[in-house]
Amino acid sequence: MKTGSLILISVYACLAVSCRTVGDAPAAIRMFDAGRTSGYQVRIRTEQAEVTGILIVKHIDGEWRGSLMNEFGLKAFDLVASERKCRLIHVVPFLDKWYIRRTIERDFIYLFRDAPKGKAARNKRLTRTGEGAFVLKNTARHIEYTFQAFTL
């Protein structure tokens, strides 16, 4: 397996996931519903590498908690996010560099804020590409995050 590519679908994770219809919030596209577990197929693309997998996110005790994993159930990372910050934990070694972690944390916090602005919104573009599908672009780092909601 190439270090730059984690492939989709963890079967045991899919069994525990339910999906929802994503709606628009007035100031931003709301991706995650605080009342449900959200499941997304994710592709993170840069000029040098691509990471794909499944992101499972749930709102627990005032925080968003989630995991990005591949089809074999190998975790790329876990995340814990609040309105102010996002923290990656249990990061796979090829992503466990301070500059990679910081970039992913800053990009993901953009997704969890109700109305991102200021530093959080700088160089980021979030667009709906279809029903339950979103693309987040970090224009400064040339990273594209593609999210596609899935149902069981």
C-alpha positions as CSV (number, residue, x, y, z in Angstrom):
1,M,0.0,0.0,0.0
2,K,1.4,3.4,-0.9
3,T,1.9,5.8,2.0
4,G,0.0,8.5,0.2
5,S,-3.2,6.6,-0.4
6,L,-5.7,5.2,2.1
7,I,-8.6,3.6,0.2
8,L,-12.4,3.8,1.1
9,I,-14.8,1.8,3.2
10,S,-14.4,0.2,6.6
11,V,-17.1,-2.5,6.7
12,Y,-17.4,-2.6,10.5
13,A,-17.6,1.2,10.7
14,C,-20.3,1.4,8.1
15,L,-22.5,-0.8,10.1
16,A,-22.6,1.7,12.9
17,V,-23.2,4.8,10.7
18,S,-26.4,6.5,9.7
19,C,-26.5,9.3,7.2
20,R,-28.6,12.4,6.9
21,T,-29.5,15.0,4.4
22,V,-27.3,18.1,4.6
23,G,-28.9,21.5,4.6
24,D,-27.6,25.0,4.2
25,A,-27.1,27.4,7.1
26,P,-27.5,31.1,6.4
27,A,-23.8,32.0,6.7
28,A,-22.2,28.7,5.7
29,I,-22.9,25.2,4.4
30,R,-23.6,23.0,7.4
31,M,-22.0,19.7,6.9
32,F,-22.5,17.9,10.2
33,D,-25.8,17.5,12.1
34,A,-25.3,17.6,15.9
35,G,-28.2,15.2,16.4
36,R,-26.8,12.3,14.3
37,T,-23.7,10.4,13.3
38,S,-22.5,11.6,9.9
39,G,-20.7,9.3,7.4
40,Y,-18.7,10.7,4.5
41,Q,-16.5,9.2,1.9
42,V,-13.5,11.6,1.9
43,R,-10.7,12.3,-0.6
44,I,-7.9,14.6,0.4
45,R,-5.8,15.6,-2.6
46,T,-2.6,17.5,-2.9
47,E,-0.2,17.9,-5.8
48,Q,2.0,15.1,-4.4
49,A,-0.4,12.6,-2.8
50,E,-4.0,11.5,-2.2
51,V,-5.6,10.1,0.9
52,T,-9.1,8.5,0.7
53,G,-11.3,6.9,3.3
54,I,-14.4,7.2,5.4
55,L,-14.9,10.0,7.9
56,I,-17.3,9.2,10.7
57,V,-18.3,12.2,12.9
58,K,-20.6,12.5,15.9
59,H,-21.4,15.4,18.3
60,I,-20.7,14.2,21.9
61,D,-20.6,16.3,25.1
62,G,-20.3,19.6,23.2
63,E,-17.5,18.4,20.9
64,W,-17.3,16.8,17.5
65,R,-15.4,13.5,17.6
66,G,-14.6,11.5,14.5
67,S,-12.2,9.2,12.7
68,L,-10.9,8.9,9.2
69,M,-10.1,5.3,8.2
70,N,-9.5,3.2,5.1
71,E,-11.2,0.0,3.9
72,F,-9.2,-2.2,6.1
73,G,-10.2,-0.3,9.3
74,L,-6.7,1.4,9.6
75,K,-7.1,4.8,11.0
76,A,-5.5,7.8,9.4
77,F,-6.4,9.9,12.4
78,D,-9.0,10.6,15.1
79,L,-10.2,14.2,15.6
80,V,-11.8,16.2,18.4
81,A,-13.2,19.6,17.4
82,S,-15.0,22.4,19.2
83,E,-16.1,25.8,17.9
84,R,-12.6,27.1,18.5
85,K,-10.2,24.4,17.6
86,C,-9.6,21.0,16.1
87,R,-7.1,18.5,17.4
88,L,-5.8,15.4,15.6
89,I,-4.9,12.4,17.7
90,H,-3.7,8.9,16.9
91,V,-2.3,10.1,13.6
92,V,-0.8,7.6,11.1
93,P,3.0,8.1,10.9
94,F,3.2,9.5,7.3
95,L,0.8,12.3,8.3
96,D,2.3,12.8,11.8
97,K,4.4,15.9,10.9
98,W,3.7,19.1,12.7
99,Y,3.0,21.1,9.5
100,I,0.7,18.5,8.1
101,R,-1.2,18.1,11.3
102,R,-1.6,21.9,11.7
103,T,-2.8,22.3,8.1
104,I,-5.4,19.5,8.5
105,E,-6.6,20.9,11.9
106,R,-7.0,24.4,10.5
107,D,-8.9,23.1,7.5
108,F,-11.2,20.9,9.5
109,I,-12.0,23.5,12.0
110,Y,-13.5,25.5,9.1
111,L,-16.0,22.7,8.7
112,F,-17.2,22.7,12.3
113,R,-17.7,26.5,12.7
114,D,-21.2,27.9,12.2
115,A,-20.0,31.0,10.4
116,P,-16.3,30.9,9.7
117,K,-14.6,34.2,9.3
118,G,-11.3,35.9,9.9
119,K,-8.3,33.6,10.1
120,A,-10.4,30.5,10.0
121,A,-11.9,31.5,6.6
122,R,-8.7,32.8,5.0
123,N,-7.8,30.9,1.8
124,K,-10.6,28.4,2.2
125,R,-13.6,27.8,-0.1
126,L,-16.5,25.5,0.7
127,T,-18.9,24.6,-2.1
128,R,-21.8,22.2,-2.5
129,T,-21.3,19.9,-5.5
130,G,-24.4,17.8,-5.2
131,E,-26.8,16.3,-2.7
132,G,-24.7,15.5,0.3
133,A,-21.5,16.4,-1.5
134,F,-19.1,19.2,-0.6
135,V,-15.6,20.3,-1.6
136,L,-13.3,22.3,0.7
137,K,-10.4,24.0,-1.0
138,N,-7.4,25.4,0.8
139,T,-6.1,27.7,-1.9
140,A,-2.9,28.6,0.0
141,R,-1.7,25.0,0.3
142,H,-3.4,23.6,-2.8
143,I,-5.3,21.0,-0.9
144,E,-8.8,19.8,-1.9
145,Y,-11.0,17.9,0.5
146,T,-14.0,16.2,-1.2
147,F,-16.8,14.9,1.0
148,Q,-19.7,12.6,-0.2
149,A,-22.4,11.6,2.3
150,F,-23.3,7.9,2.2
151,T,-26.2,5.7,3.3
152,L,-26.2,2.1,4.3
